[in-house]
Amino acid sequence: MAGRRLSPEERDLWGRVTDSVRPLPGKRLRTIAAEPQAKTETAGPVAARTGKTQAVPEPAPRPVRRPVDYLDKSWERRISGGTLNADFTIDLHGHTLDAAHRRLSSALAGAIAHRARCLLVVTGKPRSGPVVPGERARGAIRAEIGHWLATNPHADAIASVRTAHPRHGGAGAIYIILRRNN
């Protein structure tokens, strides 16, 4: 509840909780002063009539980081020269869309947990030419993978998504470069 004052018992209890925990690196614990924590301001005529104040909202969360098209020279040279070694490889070629989506999410989470920097994803070549009715659609995974990565819970850990070198699958595969501090 924004703007609610804590009772002395609640303040004491919160103080004991904060004394028993250690903040994450780079973070600090919120403390509760004797007065309300949030700055207050009146909310216009309604506040004047009721005598209530409204808490000032906290700043908006940090924006989500998006993949970039260009990495530094070292990465670009390794990608274009085919010398980039993937930490993990996953082959989605031949799977259904649902199975491929689940496998990609799982592989991405695993790569992040192991602090990997590069994930090679084999998708199959993109669709070429018109779709013939009654024929199995080609390139469906490749067509969806951009959307899957953008909506993945770990999307902000992705530094770049690049087409793989022909040695690693060319147009039928992509490199997912993960951020160092993911």
C-alpha positions as a printed NumPy array, in Angstrom:
array([[  0.   ,   0.   ,   0.   ],
       [  1.619,   3.213,  -1.145],
       [  1.846,   5.939,   1.463],
       [  0.834,   3.727,   4.422],
       [  2.874,   4.269,   7.562],
       [  4.242,   1.269,   9.361],
       [  3.369,   0.704,  12.958],
       [  6.247,   0.653,  15.457],
       [  5.961,  -3.155,  15.661],
       [  6.169,  -3.506,  11.875],
       [  9.144,  -1.149,  11.721],
       [ 10.901,  -3.166,  14.435],
       [ 10.162,  -6.437,  12.623],
       [ 11.47 ,  -5.039,   9.321],
       [ 14.626,  -3.873,  11.077],
       [ 15.237,  -7.411,  12.365],
       [ 14.681,  -8.825,   8.869],
       [ 17.157,  -6.42 ,   7.257],
       [ 19.733,  -7.206,   9.95 ],
       [ 19.515, -10.919,   9.104],
       [ 20.068, -10.652,   5.33 ],
       [ 22.934,  -9.645,   3.072],
       [ 22.199,  -7.666,  -0.129],
       [ 23.219,  -8.94 ,  -3.563],
       [ 26.459,  -7.493,  -4.972],
       [ 25.845,  -3.992,  -6.252],
       [ 22.502,  -3.683,  -4.453],
       [ 21.628,  -2.075,  -1.146],
       [ 18.906,  -2.791,   1.336],
       [ 15.976,  -0.471,   1.626],
       [ 15.679,   0.922,   5.087],
       [ 12.598,   2.3  ,   6.715],
       [ 12.971,   5.595,   8.509],
       [ 10.721,   6.779,  11.283],
       [  8.797,   8.811,   8.712],
       [  7.26 ,   7.375,   5.536],
       [  9.867,   6.215,   3.019],
       [  8.304,   7.715,  -0.111],
       [  8.097,  11.408,  -0.782],
       [  4.508,  12.534,  -0.784],
       [  2.668,  15.169,  -2.676],
       [ -0.956,  16.148,  -2.874],
       [ -2.995,  14.775,  -5.705],
       [ -5.071,  17.839,  -6.446],
       [ -8.587,  18.711,  -5.249],
       [ -9.433,  15.193,  -4.024],
       [ -6.413,  15.193,  -1.704],
       [ -7.346,  18.632,  -0.394],
       [-10.863,  17.418,   0.466],
       [ -9.823,  14.082,   1.98 ],
       [ -6.519,  15.124,   3.498],
       [ -4.777,  12.089,   1.948],
       [ -1.484,  12.236,   0.141],
       [ -0.24 ,  10.137,  -2.728],
       [  3.198,   8.49 ,  -2.896],
       [  5.518,   9.502,  -5.701],
       [  6.074,   6.429,  -7.914],
       [  9.529,   4.852,  -8.067],
       [ 11.547,   5.33 , -11.253],
       [ 10.689,   3.124, -14.214],
       [ 12.666,  -0.099, -14.56 ],
       [ 15.718,  -0.156, -16.779],
       [ 14.795,  -0.66 , -20.461],
       [ 15.366,  -4.089, -21.971],
       [ 18.634,  -4.393, -23.873],
       [ 18.236,  -5.396, -27.514],
       [ 20.652,  -7.337, -29.733],
       [ 23.007,  -5.274, -31.879],
       [ 24.014,  -5.729, -35.525],
       [ 27.747,  -5.142, -35.005],
       [ 30.066,  -6.432, -32.301],
       [ 33.69 ,  -5.394, -31.831],
       [ 36.393,  -6.168, -34.429],
       [ 37.505,  -9.346, -32.705],
       [ 34.016, -10.856, -32.778],
       [ 33.406,  -9.739, -36.366],
       [ 36.687, -11.285, -37.532],
       [ 35.89 , -14.593, -35.793],
       [ 32.343, -14.712, -37.215],
       [ 33.317, -13.845, -40.8  ],
       [ 36.381, -16.104, -40.745],
       [ 34.516, -19.114, -39.382],
       [ 36.865, -19.427, -36.396],
       [ 34.174, -18.792, -33.808],
       [ 33.674, -21.867, -31.647],
       [ 30.217, -22.247, -30.165],
       [ 29.997, -23.187, -26.501],
       [ 26.708, -24.995, -27.137],
       [ 25.02 , -26.263, -30.296],
       [ 21.345, -27.107, -30.724],
       [ 19.755, -28.576, -33.83 ],
       [ 16.111, -27.561, -34.319],
       [ 15.979, -28.772, -37.92 ],
       [ 13.153, -31.28 , -38.446],
       [ 11.28 , -30.504, -35.189],
       [  7.75 , -29.182, -34.969],
       [  7.369, -25.488, -34.175],
       [  6.259, -26.168, -30.588],
       [  9.074, -28.637, -29.913],
       [ 11.639, -26.321, -31.512],
       [ 10.435, -23.378, -29.429],
       [ 10.695, -25.38 , -26.191],
       [ 14.148, -26.721, -27.094],
       [ 15.404, -23.232, -27.97 ],
       [ 14.164, -21.773, -24.674],
       [ 15.719, -24.618, -22.725],
       [ 19.043, -24.353, -24.579],
       [ 19.175, -20.596, -24.083],
       [ 18.506, -20.931, -20.351],
       [ 21.158, -23.645, -20.086],
       [ 23.74 , -21.599, -21.973],
       [ 23.105, -18.616, -19.71 ],
       [ 23.348, -20.797, -16.594],
       [ 26.725, -22.104, -17.787],
       [ 27.906, -18.57 , -18.65 ],
       [ 28.386, -19.492, -22.31 ],
       [ 29.126, -16.744, -24.815],
       [ 28.02 , -18.346, -28.09 ],
       [ 25.146, -20.676, -28.918],
       [ 24.961, -22.176, -32.414],
       [ 21.359, -22.877, -33.446],
       [ 20.743, -24.996, -36.546],
       [ 17.343, -23.995, -37.918],
       [ 17.312, -25.184, -41.502],
       [ 17.495, -22.907, -44.501],
       [ 14.967, -20.096, -44.866],
       [ 12.   , -20.47 , -47.182],
       [ 12.786, -19.867, -50.834],
       [ 10.063, -19.328, -53.375],
       [  6.292, -19.427, -52.921],
       [  4.561, -21.915, -50.641],
       [  2.782, -24.619, -52.607],
       [ -0.606, -25.615, -51.103],
       [ -0.527, -29.131, -49.667],
       [  3.277, -29.167, -49.476],
       [  4.992, -29.185, -46.11 ],
       [  6.143, -25.646, -45.254],
       [  9.91 , -25.195, -45.392],
       [ 11.781, -22.681, -43.285],
       [  9.041, -22.292, -40.661],
       [ 11.483, -22.5  , -37.735],
       [ 13.808, -19.963, -39.326],
       [ 10.854, -17.641, -39.915],
       [  9.791, -17.813, -36.238],
       [ 13.134, -17.78 , -34.436],
       [ 13.448, -13.979, -34.359],
       [ 10.085, -13.683, -32.63 ],
       [ 10.942, -16.484, -30.188],
       [ 14.182, -14.776, -29.192],
       [ 12.563, -11.35 , -28.817],
       [  9.841, -12.7  , -26.519],
       [ 12.092, -15.055, -24.538],
       [ 12.458, -14.235, -20.818],
       [ 16.236, -14.124, -21.383],
       [ 16.054, -11.727, -24.349],
       [ 18.079,  -9.042, -22.577],
       [ 21.006, -11.498, -22.224],
       [ 21.389, -11.689, -26.027],
       [ 24.073,  -9.363, -27.377],
       [ 23.681, -10.257, -31.057],
       [ 22.078, -12.756, -33.426],
       [ 24.089, -13.468, -36.564],
       [ 23.928, -15.795, -39.553],
       [ 26.438, -18.597, -39.132],
       [ 29.55 , -19.064, -41.244],
       [ 29.106, -21.65 , -44.054],
       [ 31.378, -23.994, -42.067],
       [ 28.74 , -24.026, -39.296],
       [ 25.615, -24.143, -41.461],
       [ 25.531, -20.81 , -43.272],
       [ 21.988, -19.609, -43.946],
       [ 20.633, -22.672, -42.158],
       [ 22.083, -21.719, -38.77 ],
       [ 22.566, -18.714, -36.518],
       [ 24.96 , -17.69 , -33.777],
       [ 23.38 , -16.285, -30.628],
       [ 26.069, -14.233, -28.903],
       [ 25.297, -13.795, -25.206],
       [ 26.304, -10.848, -23.069],
       [ 29.217, -11.339, -20.718],
       [ 27.262, -10.355, -17.596],
       [ 24.072, -12.316, -18.227]])
